[in-house]
């Protein structure tokens, strides 16, 4: 049986604010070896879901700096895991237009210098009543920021938005029994 568990957006955003300008010592800082943005995004998301997927290579997990999935720290791998078609443990998201963003969602940026590859994953901490690039505010690592407007990034060629739907948990066991309980269909 597969359960969709709610995403605690407040916890994810609170984590982003707490650690935007510093580093949680429980996680390695990848700033000097490729960037820490997706590591930080994953930490925020984990703070709001509490579910990792320990599938080697294709999961989403962090044990230590040398034992983690590519999707925990890699921009394109993060996107691929979150938008996967297979129902496996862990957070799940869908690509949306900016009108459907909420705090705790993510944006990925592709820059002139990054070619065809998306290269940055900030977490969205605030969204204006009518979302626009100037009122979608972000927290990020690598170039540390909190409440940074999306439109303040330079040389952006493209962005894509990831709305987190919740976290899947595959539960072993038999499927629920159908029938009636106290007159109600189950």
VENFEN-V885921 format. One record per residue. N is the residue number from 1. RES is the residue in three letters. SS is DSSP state (H for helix, E for strand, - for the rest). PSI is psi in radians with two decimals (none if undefined). OMEGA is omega in radians with two decimals (999 if undefined). Layout:
N_RES_SS_PSI_OMEGA ; N_RES_SS_PSI_OMEGA
//
This chain:
1_UNK_-_2.50_-3.14 ; 2_UNK_E_2.25_3.09 ; 3_UNK_E_2.41_2.99 ; 4_UNK_E_1.94_-3.12 ; 5_UNK_E_2.57_-3.09 ; 6_UNK_-_2.67_3.09 ; 7_UNK_-_2.16_3.12 ; 8_UNK_-_1.55_-3.10 ; 9_UNK_H_-0.66_3.14 ; 10_UNK_H_-0.72_3.13 ; 11_UNK_H_-0.71_3.13 ; 12_UNK_H_-0.79_-3.13 ; 13_UNK_H_-0.69_3.09 ; 14_UNK_H_-0.72_3.10 ; 15_UNK_H_-0.77_-3.14 ; 16_UNK_H_-0.80_3.13 ; 17_UNK_H_-0.72_-3.10 ; 18_UNK_H_-0.68_-3.00 ; 19_UNK_H_0.15_-3.08 ; 20_UNK_-_-0.67_-3.08 ; 21_UNK_-_0.21_3.08 ; 22_UNK_-_-3.03_-3.09 ; 23_UNK_-_2.35_3.03 ; 24_UNK_-_2.11_-3.09 ; 25_UNK_-_-0.19_3.10 ; 26_UNK_-_-0.19_-3.11 ; 27_UNK_-_2.48_3.10 ; 28_UNK_-_2.57_3.09 ; 29_UNK_-_1.95_-3.09 ; 30_UNK_-_0.23_-3.07 ; 31_UNK_-_-0.67_-3.07 ; 32_UNK_-_-0.09_-3.11 ; 33_UNK_-_0.99_3.06 ; 34_UNK_-_-0.30_3.12 ; 35_UNK_-_2.67_-3.07 ; 36_UNK_-_0.12_-2.99 ; 37_UNK_H_-0.82_-3.07 ; 38_UNK_H_-0.51_3.00 ; 39_UNK_H_-0.80_3.11 ; 40_UNK_H_-0.76_3.10 ; 41_UNK_H_-0.77_3.13 ; 42_UNK_H_-0.69_3.09 ; 43_UNK_H_-0.77_3.12 ; 44_UNK_H_-0.81_-3.13 ; 45_UNK_H_-0.72_3.10 ; 46_UNK_H_-0.64_3.09 ; 47_UNK_H_-0.49_-3.13 ; 48_UNK_H_-0.17_-3.12 ; 49_UNK_H_-0.70_-3.13 ; 50_UNK_-_0.21_-3.12 ; 51_UNK_-_2.17_3.02 ; 52_UNK_-_2.93_3.06 ; 53_UNK_E_1.95_-3.02 ; 54_UNK_-_0.38_3.07 ; 55_UNK_-_2.11_-3.14 ; 56_UNK_-_2.47_3.11 ; 57_UNK_-_-0.80_-3.02 ; 58_UNK_-_0.07_3.12 ; 59_UNK_-_-2.83_3.11 ; 60_UNK_E_1.76_-3.07 ; 61_UNK_-_2.84_3.05 ; 62_UNK_E_2.15_3.00 ; 63_UNK_E_-0.86_3.03 ; 64_UNK_E_-3.08_-3.05 ; 65_UNK_-_-0.53_-3.12 ; 66_UNK_-_-0.11_3.14 ; 67_UNK_E_1.50_-3.13 ; 68_UNK_E_2.82_3.10 ; 69_UNK_-_2.70_3.06 ; 70_UNK_H_-0.56_-3.11 ; 71_UNK_H_-0.28_3.11 ; 72_UNK_H_-0.62_-3.04 ; 73_UNK_H_-0.19_-3.07 ; 74_UNK_-_2.22_-3.07 ; 75_UNK_H_-0.99_-3.10 ; 76_UNK_H_-0.57_-3.14 ; 77_UNK_H_-0.64_3.06 ; 78_UNK_H_-0.88_-3.14 ; 79_UNK_H_-0.82_-3.11 ; 80_UNK_H_-0.72_-3.14 ; 81_UNK_H_-0.80_-3.06 ; 82_UNK_H_-0.50_-3.10 ; 83_UNK_-_0.31_-3.09 ; 84_UNK_-_2.68_3.13 ; 85_UNK_-_-0.53_-3.11 ; 86_UNK_-_2.33_3.10 ; 87_UNK_-_1.66_3.11 ; 88_UNK_-_2.87_-3.14 ; 89_UNK_-_2.51_3.02 ; 90_UNK_E_2.99_3.14 ; 91_UNK_E_2.68_3.12 ; 92_UNK_E_2.46_-3.12 ; 93_UNK_E_2.98_3.10 ; 94_UNK_E_2.60_3.07 ; 95_UNK_E_2.32_-3.12 ; 96_UNK_E_2.89_2.97 ; 97_UNK_-_2.72_-3.10 ; 98_UNK_H_-0.40_3.13 ; 99_UNK_H_-0.35_-3.06 ; 100_UNK_H_0.18_-3.12 ; 101_UNK_-_2.62_3.04 ; 102_UNK_-_2.74_3.04 ; 103_UNK_-_2.41_-3.08 ; 104_UNK_-_-0.18_3.04 ; 105_UNK_-_-3.12_-3.05 ; 106_UNK_E_2.70_3.00 ; 107_UNK_E_2.53_3.02 ; 108_UNK_E_2.42_-3.05 ; 109_UNK_E_2.46_3.02 ; 110_UNK_E_2.22_-3.06 ; 111_UNK_E_2.83_3.06 ; 112_UNK_H_-0.67_-3.07 ; 113_UNK_H_-0.18_-3.09 ; 114_UNK_H_0.09_3.12 ; 115_UNK_-_-2.31_-3.11 ; 116_UNK_-_0.07_-3.03 ; 117_UNK_-_2.33_2.99 ; 118_UNK_-_2.42_-2.94 ; 119_UNK_-_0.09_-3.11 ; 120_UNK_E_2.40_-3.13 ; 121_UNK_E_1.50_3.02 ; 122_UNK_E_2.78_3.05 ; 123_UNK_E_2.45_3.12 ; 124_UNK_E_2.16_-3.11 ; 125_UNK_E_-0.27_3.12 ; 126_UNK_E_2.54_3.13 ; 127_UNK_E_2.28_3.09 ; 128_UNK_-_2.85_-3.13 ; 129_UNK_-_-0.73_2.97 ; 130_UNK_-_1.77_-3.03 ; 131_UNK_-_2.27_3.07 ; 132_UNK_-_2.79_-3.14 ; 133_UNK_-_-0.42_3.13 ; 134_UNK_-_-0.27_3.13 ; 135_UNK_-_0.21_2.93 ; 136_UNK_E_1.92_-3.02 ; 137_UNK_E_2.47_-2.96 ; 138_UNK_E_2.68_2.91 ; 139_UNK_E_2.50_-3.08 ; 140_UNK_E_2.79_2.96 ; 141_UNK_-_3.08_-3.01 ; 142_UNK_-_-1.28_2.85 ; 143_UNK_-_1.57_-2.98 ; 144_UNK_-_2.39_-3.11 ; 145_UNK_E_2.69_2.97 ; 146_UNK_E_2.38_-3.07 ; 147_UNK_E_0.58_3.12 ; 148_UNK_E_2.21_3.12 ; 149_UNK_E_2.45_3.12 ; 150_UNK_H_-0.69_-3.08 ; 151_UNK_H_0.00_3.10 ; 152_UNK_H_-0.20_3.10 ; 153_UNK_-_2.38_-3.11 ; 154_UNK_-_2.65_3.03 ; 155_UNK_-_0.58_3.10 ; 156_UNK_E_2.22_3.12 ; 157_UNK_E_-0.61_-3.05 ; 158_UNK_E_2.62_2.97 ; 159_UNK_E_2.73_3.05 ; 160_UNK_E_2.56_-3.02 ; 161_UNK_E_2.38_-3.11 ; 162_UNK_E_1.98_3.08 ; 163_UNK_E_2.16_3.14 ; 164_UNK_E_2.14_-3.09 ; 165_UNK_E_-0.61_-3.09 ; 166_UNK_E_-2.79_3.11 ; 167_UNK_E_2.26_3.11 ; 168_UNK_E_2.52_3.02 ; 169_UNK_E_2.04_3.10 ; 170_UNK_E_2.09_-3.08 ; 171_UNK_-_2.15_3.12 ; 172_UNK_-_2.68_3.10 ; 173_UNK_-_-3.12_-3.11 ; 174_UNK_-_2.67_3.12 ; 175_UNK_-_2.75_-3.14 ; 176_UNK_-_2.63_-3.14 ; 177_UNK_-_2.36_3.08 ; 178_UNK_-_2.79_3.14 ; 179_UNK_-_-2.66_-3.14 ; 180_UNK_E_2.41_3.04 ; 181_UNK_E_2.12_-3.10 ; 182_UNK_-_0.68_3.10 ; 183_UNK_-_-0.10_-3.12 ; 184_UNK_E_2.49_3.08 ; 185_UNK_E_2.29_3.06 ; 186_UNK_-_none_999
//
